[in-house]
């Protein structure tokens, strides 16, 4: 309701006078003045409500579907990533094992080759040793020596096979005699070792290899 007020000031006292409006005293009854059905009735369209509910349900379902689809894709991605990682690890492990086996084959092949070479070298050395021994024995017999360290006497002198071979500059025979146990410290009837015989006859220059063999043998003795 709205009030219309008129105010007047008389001295210090304020008198307020209001004039009521007609609307303030509207005591009309509803039986005499029934309400307007059109103005007071709220119209409800059930089809619109059903459509809005259906749209809301569809939106919720669509959001749920999208969410589930994204979750499924993420799960599939994680599975694929895990499988790829495991596959790569297996590949690396197989590659490493293959490399190890290859290295093992190469190592074994190398050892086999070295063993075969060593066996062949040993066989060759043994054959050469046998051949040299036979040559030494034949040379001793030809020179009149009965053994490697046995002296050969002639009238008032005596000498040894090592002295004879050294004086002749026979490098192969000096080496063979030493291998067969010839003693480089033995002295002939003149009191000379084979090394001293070579030095005495001033054959050191032409008999350098022989002298080297005798020196080395004397140092080992």
Backbone as a ProteinNet text record, in pm:
[ID]
protein_1_A
[PRIMARY]
XXXXXXXXXXXXXXXXXXXXXXXXXXXXXXXXXXXXXXXXXXXXXXXXXXXXXXXXXXXXXXXXXXXXXXXXXXXXXXXXXXXXXXXXXXXXXXXXXXXXXXXXXXXXXXXXXXXXXXXXXXXXXXXXXXXXXXXXXXXXXXXXXXXXXXXXXXXXXXXXXXXXXXXXXXXXXXXXXXXXXXXXXXXXXXXXXXXXXXXXXXXXXXXXXXXXXXXXXXXXX
[TERTIARY]
84.3	0	86.7	38.5	108.6	28.4	98.8	32.1	73	-27.1	1.5	-1.2	113	127.1	140.7	72.1	89.2	144.5	257.1	320.6	315.2	284.9	283	361.4	440.2	520	447.2	409.2	347	434.2	509.3	603.4	706.3	720.1	815.8	748.2	617.6	545	510.9	536.2	506.8	378.8	281.7	155.8	156	131.1	130.5	-13	-55.1	-189.6	-177.6	-243.3	-235.2	-373.7	-375.7	-503.1	-505.3	-588.2	-591.3	-642.7	-593.9	-635.8	-739.7	-802.6	-911.5	-858.7	-738.1	-683.7	-658.8	-644.8	-618.5	-741.7	-855.5	-980.4	-1058.2	-978.5	-1043.6	-1077.8	-1201.8	-1246.1	-1339	-1312.7	-1399.2	-1381.5	-1485.5	-1476.4	-1459.1	-1395.4	-1367.6	-1494.3	-1598.3	-1721.9	-1791	-1779.3	-1839.7	-1752.4	-1620.4	-1524.9	-1433.2	-1479.5	-1394.2	-1266.7	-1152.8	-1026.2	-1033.1	-948	-940.9	-858.9	-920.5	-846.1	-726.5	-739.8	-629.3	-508.8	-537.3	-426.2	-362.8	-437.6	-385.3	-343.6	-358.7	-326.6	-192.2	-102.7	27.8	12.9	36.9	23.8	151	140.8	251.9	240	348.4	351.5	433	368.2	433.1	529.1	497.1	586.6	721	715.8	841.7	923.9	855	928.2	990.6	912.3	964.9	1083.3	1071.2	1181.6	1306.8	1288.5	1404.9	1469.6	1384.6	1438	1514.1	1453.9	1519.7	1652.6	1654.1	1779.1	1884.3	1839.8	1935.1	1991	1902.3	1947.5	2043.8	2011	2096.5	2234	2233.5	2360.4	2446	2379.7	2452.2	2509.9	2424.9	2471.7	2586.2	2577.4	2682.6	2814.3	2801.7	2921.6	2983.3	2895.4	2944.3	3011.2	2948.3	3006.1	3143.1	3151.7	3279.6	3385.5	3344.1	3437.3	3486.5	3392	3429.7	3517.1	3484.9	3565.1	3707.4	3721.2	3854.3	3931.1	3859.2	3924.6	3970.8	3887.6	3924.5	4044.8	4044.9	4158.8	4287	4275.8	4392.7	4444.2	4349.7	4389.4	4457.2	4401.9	4461.1	4599.4	4613.6	4744.3	4847.7	4807.9	4899.8	4939.6	4841.4	4871.7	4967.5	4939.3	5026.7	5166.2	5173.3	5303.5	5381.6	5312.2	5376.2	5425.6	5340.4	5379.6	5498.4	5497.9	5610.2	5738.8	5727.1	5844	5897.8	5806.9	5848.3	5910.5	5852.9	5906.5	6047	6067.3	6199.1	6300.7	6256.8	6345.9	6383.7	6286.8	6316.9	6412.1	6388.6	6475.9	6619.9	6633.8	6767.5	6833.2	6753.3	6807.5	6851.3	6769.5	6804.5	6927.8	6934.4	7051.1	7178.7	7165.4	7280	7323.9	7226.4	7258.6	7321.6	7268.1	7324.7	7469.2	7493	7628.8	7722.1	7669.8	7751.8	7787.4	7689.8	7715	7815.2	7802.6	7895.8	8037.5	8049.2	8180.3	8236.9	8149	8193	8242	8170.3	8214.4	8348.3	8363.2	8489	8603.7	8574.7	8678.7	8721.5	8622.5	8653.1	8728.8	8685.6	8754	8899.3	8918.6	9054.5	9138.6	9078.7	9151.6	9185.4	9089.8	9114.8	9227.9	9224.9	9331.3	9466.4	9467.7	9593.3	9643.3	9548.7	9587.3	9641	9574	9619.8	9757.4	9774.6	9903.8	10013.7	9978.9	10077.4	10113.5	10011.4	10037.6	10122.7	10093.5	10170.4	10313.9	10328.1	10462.6	10541.4	10473	10539.5	10582.6	10493.3	10524.8	10643.1	10638.7	10749.2	10880.4	10874.1	10994.7	11048.9	10957.7	11001	11065.4	11006.4	11063.6	11201.7	11212.2	11341.2	11444.9	11398.2	11490.2	11540.3	11448.4	11487.2	11583.3	11549.5	11634.6	11772.9	11775.3	11903.7	11985.1	11914.6	11984.5	12047.9	11974.1	12028.3	12148.6	12138.2	12250.3	12372	12348.6	12459.1	12525.1	12442.3	12497.1	12578.9	12527.7	12600.8	12731.5	12726	12847.9	12951.4	12907.1	12999.5	13069.3	12991.7	13048.6	13150.2	13113.2	13202.3	13332.5	13323.4	13441.7	13520.1	13467.9	13540.3	13513	13403.4	13366.3	13263.3	13278.9	13187	13065.9	13073.5	12961.6	12981.3	12878.9	12881.3	12994.1	13015.3	13117.4	13237.6	13246.7	13359.9	13477.8	13599	13715.5	13765.8	13824.1	13890.1	14040	14110.5	14253.4	14333.6	14439.8	14530.5	14672.5	14751.8	14886.3	14885.4	14942.1	14953.2	14848.3	14749.9	14646.8	14507.3	14419.5	14279.7	14188.7	14073.5	13976.6	13836	13740.5	13599.3	13522.1	13405.6	13324.5	13287.6	13259.1	13220.4	13335.4	13457.9	13575	13588.6	13568.9	13584.8	13482.7	13355.8	13250.1	13267.7	13309	13327.6	13442.4	13552.8	13668.3	13635.3	13548	13508.5	13401.4	13346.4	13242.4	13109	13085.7	12962.2	12852.7	12776.1	12675.1	12569.3	12523.1	12417.5	12464.1	12587.3	12636.5	12668.7	12720.8	12746	12614.1	12509.9	12378.7	12324.1	12341.1	12292.9	12365.8	12497.1	12575.3	12533.7	12510.2	12466.9	12329	12242.1	12109.4	12118.4	12216.3	12232.7	12314.1	12344.4	12408.6	12558.8	12613.6	12758	12795.1	12901.9	12946.1	13041	12999.7	13086.3	13208.5	13214	13327	13440	13417.2	13521.3	13641.3	13761.8	13885.1	13962	14023.2	14103.5	14238.8	14323.6	14454.8	14538.6	14503.9	14575.5	14514.8	14413.5	14349.9	14259.1	14204.2	14116.7	13974	13878	13738.6	13713.1	13599.8	13565.7	13559.1	13505.8	13497.5	13636.9	13728.5	13865.5	13939.6	13908.7	13971	13933.1	13806.3	13760.9	13829.8	13838.4	13900.9	14050.7	14116.3	14261.7	14300.1	14216.3	14247.4	14202.2	14158.7	14118.9	14011.3	13918	13807.2	13675.8	13688.5	13567.9	13481	13543.7	13466.7	13387.2	13450.9	13384.6	13299.8	13322.9	13249.4	13159.2	13098.2	13018.1	12899.3	12830.9	12714.5	12758.2	12869.1	12921	12961.1	13030	13074.9	12956.3	12849.8	12730.1	12666.9	12661.3	12604.6	12687.3	12819.7	12907.8	12904.7	12897.9	12891.2	12764.9	12651.3	12522.8	12522.1	12580.6	12585.5	12672.4	12785.7	12875.3	12808.1	12727.3	12658.5	12552.8	12489.5	12388.3	12448.5	12571.4	12634	12663.9
-118.7	0	122.2	224.1	352.3	452.2	534	638	772.4	861	998	1082.9	1146.9	1220.9	1369.2	1451.2	1597.8	1639.3	1707.8	1748.1	1899.2	1946.9	2089.7	2113.9	2224	2260.1	2376.3	2358.2	2466.9	2484.9	2589.8	2609.4	2499.7	2446.4	2335.8	2201.6	2200.1	2072.3	2039.9	1911.6	1868.5	1787.6	1834.7	1761.8	1693.9	1568	1489.8	1451.1	1486.1	1450.2	1368.9	1251.1	1171.1	1155.9	1144.3	1124.5	985.4	897.7	760.7	757.3	663.3	644.5	535.8	523.2	425.8	284.1	270.9	134.2	80.7	169.3	124.4	62.8	92.4	42.5	-40	-118.6	-206.5	-336	-346.1	-465.9	-549.3	-552.8	-631.9	-778	-861.1	-1005.4	-1083	-1195.6	-1280.8	-1342.5	-1356.4	-1414.3	-1318.9	-1187	-1088	-1063.2	-1068	-1045.2	-1167.7	-1270.7	-1393.4	-1362	-1433	-1408.3	-1452.6	-1385.5	-1416.5	-1545.2	-1651.6	-1779.4	-1765.8	-1678.8	-1664.5	-1599.1	-1500.5	-1429.4	-1509.2	-1591.8	-1661.5	-1807.7	-1862.3	-2002.6	-2012.3	-2100.9	-2126	-2244	-2219.9	-2325	-2412.3	-2544.5	-2639.3	-2726.4	-2727.7	-2810.3	-2936.4	-3049.3	-3174.7	-3223.3	-3194.1	-3236.7	-3165.7	-3033.9	-2958.8	-3013.5	-3045.6	-3099.5	-3233.6	-3316.9	-3448.6	-3434.7	-3338	-3316.4	-3268.1	-3173.7	-3123.2	-3235.4	-3319.7	-3431.8	-3530.1	-3553.5	-3645.9	-3589.9	-3458.9	-3395.5	-3400.6	-3377.1	-3381.9	-3522.6	-3622.3	-3760.6	-3797	-3750.9	-3779.6	-3714.8	-3591.6	-3520.7	-3593.7	-3639.8	-3712.8	-3842.6	-3912.5	-4038.2	-4014	-3907.1	-3875.3	-3841.7	-3761.7	-3727.3	-3852.5	-3942.1	-4067.9	-4153.6	-4159	-4237.1	-4183.6	-4051.1	-3988.4	-4015.6	-4004.8	-4029.7	-4174.6	-4267.2	-4408.9	-4437.4	-4371.9	-4391.3	-4340.5	-4222.6	-4168.2	-4258.6	-4310.2	-4399.4	-4527.3	-4580.3	-4701.7	-4676.7	-4560.6	-4527.1	-4512.9	-4449	-4431.2	-4566.1	-4654.5	-4788.2	-4864.9	-4854.2	-4921.7	-4866.2	-4733	-4671.2	-4721.2	-4731.2	-4778.4	-4923.7	-5005.8	-5146.1	-5156.2	-5078.2	-5079.8	-5030.6	-4927.1	-4873.8	-4977.8	-5048.6	-5152.7	-5266.6	-5308.4	-5417.3	-5376.4	-5251	-5202.9	-5200.2	-5158.8	-5154.4	-5294.8	-5388.3	-5526.8	-5586.5	-5554.3	-5603.4	-5550.2	-5422	-5361.1	-5422.5	-5448.7	-5511.5	-5652.6	-5726.9	-5862.1	-5855.8	-5756.8	-5742.9	-5714.2	-5622.7	-5589.3	-5708.8	-5783.1	-5901.2	-6006.8	-6027.9	-6125.1	-6079.8	-5950.1	-5896.2	-5912.6	-5885.9	-5900.4	-6046.1	-6136.2	-6279.1	-6327.1	-6278.4	-6314.4	-6265.3	-6143.3	-6088.8	-6170	-6208.5	-6289.7	-6424.3	-6486.8	-6615.7	-6601.1	-6489.7	-6465.6	-6446.9	-6367.2	-6345.9	-6476.7	-6560.2	-6689.3	-6779.1	-6777.3	-6857.4	-6808	-6675.9	-6619.1	-6651.1	-6641	-6671.9	-6817.3	-6906.6	-7049	-7080.1	-7015.7	-7037.3	-6990	-6875	-6822.7	-6917.3	-6967.1	-7060.9	-7188.4	-7235.6	-7356.4	-7333.6	-7215.1	-7183.2	-7174	-7107.2	-7094.2	-7230	-7313.9	-7447.2	-7529.6	-7517.2	-7591	-7540.1	-7407.6	-7350	-7393.8	-7392.5	-7434.3	-7581	-7662.8	-7805.5	-7827	-7751.7	-7764.3	-7717	-7607.2	-7556.1	-7654.9	-7712.8	-7812	-7932.8	-7976.7	-8092.2	-8060.7	-7938.6	-7900.1	-7891.5	-7831.4	-7820	-7957.4	-8048.3	-8183.7	-8253.2	-8234.2	-8294.6	-8235	-8102.3	-8037.5	-8083.8	-8100.2	-8145.9	-8286.9	-8372.7	-8510.3	-8509.8	-8425.9	-8417.6	-8364.1	-8259.5	-8202.1	-8302.4	-8374	-8475.7	-8580.9	-8623.1	-8721.7	-8665.8	-8537.5	-8474.7	-8463.6	-8431	-8421.4	-8556.6	-8660.2	-8794.2	-8837.9	-8803.8	-8839.6	-8761.9	-8634.2	-8551.6	-8602.5	-8634.6	-8687.1	-8813.6	-8901.5	-9026.4	-8999.8	-8905	-8872.5	-8809.6	-8726.9	-8659.5	-8747.4	-8862.7	-8955.2	-8936.4	-8873.3	-8855	-8962.5	-9018.6	-9123	-9067.7	-8944.2	-8880.4	-8729.7	-8658.9	-8512.4	-8456.3	-8507.2	-8455.6	-8551.3	-8643.7	-8737	-8677.7	-8678.1	-8621.7	-8717.3	-8656.2	-8735.7	-8711.3	-8816.5	-8804.4	-8840.6	-8765.9	-8790.3	-8764.3	-8871.1	-8861.8	-8789.4	-8670.7	-8600.1	-8487	-8482.3	-8376.9	-8439.6	-8358.4	-8402.4	-8280.5	-8306	-8197.2	-8253.5	-8162.7	-8202.8	-8159.9	-8219.1	-8191.1	-8043.2	-7980.4	-7839.3	-7752.1	-7786.8	-7711.9	-7724.8	-7846.4	-7873.1	-7793.9	-7797.9	-7727.7	-7576.4	-7527.1	-7383.7	-7331.8	-7406.3	-7363.1	-7359.8	-7453	-7456.8	-7352.9	-7288.2	-7187.8	-7248.8	-7374.1	-7445.4	-7407.3	-7302.5	-7249.9	-7354.5	-7423.1	-7521.7	-7632.9	-7678.6	-7790	-7744.6	-7621.1	-7569.3	-7563.2	-7510.7	-7504.9	-7642.6	-7735.7	-7872.6	-7941	-7923.2	-7983.8	-7927.2	-7795.3	-7734.3	-7786.2	-7804.8	-7858.1	-8002.4	-8075.2	-8215.3	-8227.3	-8113.9	-8116.2	-8094.9	-8040	-8013.7	-7912.9	-7936.4	-7851.7	-7744.6	-7615.5	-7508.7	-7483	-7540.4	-7516.8	-7618.4	-7721.8	-7822.3	-7759.6	-7803.6	-7748.8	-7858.3	-7817.8	-7914.2	-7934.3	-8005.5	-8035.5	-7910.5	-7804.4	-7677	-7593.6	-7644	-7570.8	-7460.4	-7473.7	-7370	-7423	-7335.8	-7368.6	-7343.5	-7387.4	-7365.7	-7216.4	-7138.4	-6993.4	-6932.7	-6978	-6925.8	-6967.4	-7083.5	-7128.7	-7034.3	-6996.8	-6905.1	-6770.4	-6719.9	-6591.5	-6597	-6709.2	-6722.5	-6721	-6781.5	-6789.4	-6666.7	-6563.8	-6435.8	-6453.8	-6542.2	-6566.5	-6508.4	-6415.4	-6359.3	-6286.8	-6219.6	-6144.8	-6236.6	-6343.2	-6435.2	-6539.1	-6552.1	-6651.9	-6585.3	-6472.5	-6395.6	-6476.4	-6547.5	-6625	-6738.2	-6802.8	-6911.3	-6856.7	-6742.4	-6681.1	-6640.7	-6590.8	-6551.5	-6672.9	-6785.8	-6908.4	-6956.4	-6955.7	-7003.1	-6911.3	-6779.3	-6683	-6701.8	-6716.7	-6736.1	-6865.4	-6971.4	-7100.4	-7092.9	-7020.3	-7004.6	-6925.6	-6825.9	-6745.5	-6831	-6922.5	-7009.1	-7119.1	-7153.6	-7265.5	-7227.2
0	0	0	-59.2	-58	22.7	109	189.4	136.2	131.9	90.6	215.7	254.5	378.8	349.1	436.3	431.5	565.6	567.4	691.7	704	832.4	860.9	985.6	991.8	1109.6	1181.7	1308.6	1387.1	1509.3	1512.7	1623.3	1622.5	1745.2	1756.2	1741.9	1735.1	1730.3	1586.6	1546.9	1409.2	1410.1	1330.6	1317.1	1181.7	1184.3	1059.6	1027.3	907.6	864.4	738.1	734.8	614.5	558.5	428.9	359.2	301.4	348	295.2	152.9	79	-60.2	-65	-177.5	-191.1	-186.1	-234.1	-238	-100.2	1.1	137.7	200.5	147.3	207.4	106.3	25.9	-71.1	-1.4	50.2	122.3	37	-89.7	-178	-147.8	-147.5	-118.3	-244.9	-228.3	-345	-400.6	-314.1	-365.1	-460.5	-423.4	-512.6	-634.7	-614.4	-725.8	-740.8	-805.6	-821.7	-900.3	-866.1	-937.8	-1082.6	-1159.3	-1302.9	-1321.6	-1368.5	-1384.7	-1476.2	-1575.4	-1671.1	-1606.2	-1515	-1450.7	-1340.6	-1270.8	-1154	-1181.2	-1298.8	-1330.7	-1402.5	-1352.9	-1418.7	-1513.5	-1635.4	-1735.9	-1738.1	-1734.8	-1736.8	-1861.7	-1945.4	-2065.8	-2035.7	-2017.9	-1980.7	-2087.7	-2210.6	-2320.1	-2310.5	-2275.6	-2260.5	-2144.8	-2034	-1917.6	-1951.5	-2018.5	-2057.4	-2151.6	-2243.1	-2338.5	-2267.3	-2169.6	-2095	-2013.1	-1951.5	-1873.7	-1963.1	-2081.1	-2174.2	-2222	-2250.1	-2295.1	-2185	-2061.1	-1949	-1930.7	-1941.1	-1929	-2042.8	-2161.7	-2276.9	-2260.8	-2207.6	-2185.3	-2081.9	-1974.2	-1869.9	-1926.1	-2004.9	-2064.7	-2162.1	-2239.6	-2336.5	-2265.5	-2157	-2078.9	-2017.3	-1968.9	-1911.2	-2018	-2137.7	-2247.8	-2288.8	-2299.5	-2337.5	-2232.1	-2105.2	-1995	-1997.4	-2017.7	-2023.7	-2145.4	-2255.3	-2377.1	-2357.6	-2295.1	-2267.3	-2171.3	-2069.2	-1973.1	-2042	-2132.5	-2205.7	-2295.7	-2362.2	-2447.9	-2366.4	-2250.1	-2164.2	-2114.3	-2076.5	-2031.6	-2144.5	-2265.9	-2380.9	-2411.7	-2396.7	-2420.5	-2320.5	-2194.3	-2090.3	-2115.2	-2156	-2186.1	-2303.1	-2409.9	-2527.1	-2492.3	-2408.7	-2366.8	-2286.3	-2197.5	-2116.7	-2205.3	-2301.2	-2391.5	-2477.6	-2523.8	-2604.9	-2523.8	-2397.7	-2309.9	-2284.5	-2256.8	-2233.9	-2360.1	-2475	-2601.7	-2625.9	-2596	-2614.6	-2518.6	-2394.7	-2297.8	-2342	-2395.4	-2445.4	-2563.6	-2650.7	-2768.1	-2726.7	-2628.8	-2581.1	-2513.6	-2435.1	-2366.7	-2468	-2571.2	-2674.7	-2752.5	-2780.6	-2852	-2768.7	-2637.8	-2548.5	-2540.1	-2529.9	-2522.8	-2653.3	-2765.5	-2895.2	-2908.3	-2860.7	-2863.9	-2774.8	-2655.5	-2563.7	-2626.3	-2690.6	-2754.8	-2869.1	-2945.1	-3054.7	-3001.5	-2893.9	-2832.7	-2777.3	-2721.5	-2667.9	-2780.7	-2893	-3008.4	-3061	-3069.1	-3118.1	-3022.9	-2890.7	-2792.5	-2802.1	-2813.8	-2823.3	-2952.3	-3061.6	-3189.4	-3180.5	-3113.1	-3096.6	-3011.9	-2902.5	-2816.9	-2892.2	-2972.9	-3051.8	-3152.1	-3216.3	-3312.7	-3242.8	-3125.9	-3051.5	-3004.3	-2958.9	-2913.8	-3029.7	-3145	-3263.3	-3307.6	-3303	-3341.4	-3244.8	-3113.7	-3013.2	-3030.2	-3057.4	-3078	-3202.1	-3306.4	-3430	-3408.1	-3334.3	-3305.7	-3220.3	-3122.2	-3036.7	-3117.5	-3204.1	-3288.6	-3378.8	-3437.8	-3526	-3448.2	-3325.9	-3244	-3205.8	-3172.7	-3137.7	-3257.4	-3372.5	-3493.4	-3524.3	-3507.1	-3531.3	-3429.7	-3304	-3199.3	-3229.3	-3273.1	-3308.1	-3426.5	-3524.5	-3643.3	-3606.4	-3520.2	-3480.1	-3398.2	-3311.3	-3231.5	-3321.8	-3422.4	-3516.4	-3591.3	-3628.7	-3698.6	-3606.8	-3478.5	-3381.8	-3362.7	-3346.6	-3328.7	-3450.6	-3568.2	-3691.3	-3701.2	-3662.6	-3667.5	-3567	-3445.1	-3343.7	-3394.7	-3453.6	-3504.5	-3615.6	-3701.1	-3812.4	-3762.8	-3656.2	-3604	-3505.5	-3475	-3388	-3240.7	-3207.3	-3065.9	-3028.5	-2912.2	-2867.5	-2794.6	-2744.4	-2673.6	-2677.1	-2635	-2641.3	-2556.9	-2437.3	-2346.8	-2332.2	-2424.9	-2420	-2498	-2439.5	-2510.4	-2619.9	-2720.1	-2823.8	-2810.5	-2782.9	-2756.7	-2881	-2898.8	-3010.4	-2962.2	-2947	-2892.3	-2757.3	-2750.9	-2623.4	-2608.5	-2693.7	-2686.9	-2679.1	-2629.3	-2622.6	-2644.7	-2701.8	-2727.2	-2714	-2724.8	-2710.9	-2835.8	-2850.8	-2969.4	-2977.1	-2861.4	-2861	-2908.9	-2868.7	-2915.4	-3066.6	-3116.4	-3260.1	-3341.2	-3300	-3373.3	-3362.7	-3244.8	-3225.9	-3310.6	-3313.3	-3392.9	-3540.8	-3584.3	-3726	-3759	-3656.6	-3680.9	-3720.9	-3679	-3713.6	-3611.4	-3645.1	-3553.2	-3519.8	-3620.5	-3598.8	-3507.4	-3527.4	-3446.9	-3304.6	-3289	-3154.3	-3077.4	-3141.2	-3077.4	-3046.1	-3139.6	-3118.2	-3003.6	-2998.4	-2889	-2753.2	-2747.9	-2622	-2580.8	-2677.6	-2647	-2598.8	-2647.4	-2605.8	-2476.9	-2415.5	-2284.5	-2284.8	-2392.4	-2396.8	-2288	-2219.8	-2108.5	-2160.7	-2155.5	-2207.8	-2120.9	-1999.3	-1908.7	-1927.4	-2010.9	-2033.2	-2103.1	-2062.5	-2120	-2193.4	-2302.1	-2379.3	-2312.5	-2378.7	-2318.9	-2300.9	-2370	-2353.1	-2241.7	-2175.3	-2065.4	-2112.2	-2232.7	-2288.3	-2303.1	-2275.9	-2305.4	-2453.4	-2501.6	-2642.7	-2673.3	-2580.8	-2598.9	-2608.7	-2525.1	-2525.6	-2651.2	-2701.7	-2827.5	-2941	-2945.9	-3051	-3035.8	-2911.1	-2886.5	-2915.2	-2882.6	-2900.5	-3047.1	-3127	-3269.8	-3346	-3270.3	-3330.1	-3437.1	-3402.5	-3495.6	-3443	-3348.8	-3287.6	-3390	-3485.3	-3584.6	-3676.2	-3724.8	-3817.3	-3746.2	-3617	-3540.5	-3434	-3470.4	-3373.3	-3319.2	-3405.2	-3360	-3267.4	-3302.5	-3218.7	-3082.6	-3083.1	-2958.1	-2871.1	-2935.2	-2860.2	-2793.2	-2863	-2804.9	-2687.6	-2704.3	-2598.1	-2476.3	-2500.3	-2389.6	-2309.9	-2380.1	-2313.5	-2234.5	-2290.9	-2221.4	-2097.7	-2107.8	-1993.3	-1882.3	-1918.3	-1816.7	-1745.2	-1815.6	-1753.8	-1667.3	-1694.9	-1623.7	-1478.3
[MASK]
+++++++++++++++++++++++++++++++++++++++++++++++++++++++++++++++++++++++++++++++++++++++++++++++++++++++++++++++++++++++++++++++++++++++++++++++++++++++++++++++++++++++++++++++++++++++++++++++++++++++++++++++++++++++++++++

